[in-house]
């Protein structure tokens, strides 16, 4: 990936990314490594994670760390954050990227389905932030980046649980920015439009759907994972030092 900006403040910073093996997550792993940051990432898909690691320039153990984790297990999630802190000696940036935009008809959503959706799309952001907070507080520094979605703003059929969770992340971002601000910890949300990841292109982002979506965009361009990763770099860097509690939309002018 070609970089237009090199952020000196990211060099040697420790970045923890959830759901880092594919899509936007993988692009962020690559982008932060290109900034010479130390990257820890977790994912439930070990095969994809190993493929990503193999695709990167070889890194010493003190620059790249990975663990297979199911984020619906909050204890395992928090333990992985603590392990990464122990491995690297700290944590400077937390990126709560993990999510699953599973579609389901409203009449078929059970209580189990609903809670499972929240356990993937909402809960991990809080528990990862809670785990990172102790270290960031002691450092008097940190940047937490949550991933919401413009679906929280516009709503879509067959995605009620996902839309609700992503709206909840906006509220959590506001709340945590107030909770953590006195310790110089910033909390922001990235609010993407429809990003053309491999998963979306193979599942829902058909040519027909993409054309309809483009008609509502001011910029008639695909949103690529790399575009979103570039925004994450900015929010993680000192260049955004006075930005907190914000939801920053990257959707080509769709909303």
HELIX and SHEET records of a PDB file:
HELIX    1   1 UNK A    8  UNK A   10  5                                   3    
HELIX    2   2 UNK A   23  UNK A   34  1                                  12    
HELIX    3   3 UNK A   46  UNK A   55  1                                  10    
HELIX    4   4 UNK A   74  UNK A   88  1                                  15    
HELIX    5   5 UNK A  106  UNK A  108  5                                   3    
HELIX    6   6 UNK A  111  UNK A  121  1                                  11    
HELIX    7   7 UNK A  123  UNK A  139  1                                  17    
HELIX    8   8 UNK A  151  UNK A  154  1                                   4    
HELIX    9   9 UNK A  160  UNK A  180  1                                  21    
HELIX   10  10 UNK A  181  UNK A  183  5                                   3    
HELIX   11  11 UNK A  198  UNK A  203  1                                   6    
HELIX   12  12 UNK A  207  UNK A  215  1                                   9    
HELIX   13  13 UNK A  225  UNK A  236  1                                  12    
HELIX   14  14 UNK A  238  UNK A  240  5                                   3    
SHEET    1   A 7 UNK A  64  UNK A  68  0                                        
SHEET    2   A 7 UNK A  38  UNK A  43  1                                        
SHEET    3   A 7 UNK A  14  UNK A  18  1                                        
SHEET    4   A 7 UNK A  93  UNK A  96  1                                        
SHEET    5   A 7 UNK A 142  UNK A 149  1                                        
SHEET    6   A 7 UNK A 185  UNK A 192  1                                        
SHEET    7   A 7 UNK A 247  UNK A 250  1                                        
END                                                                             
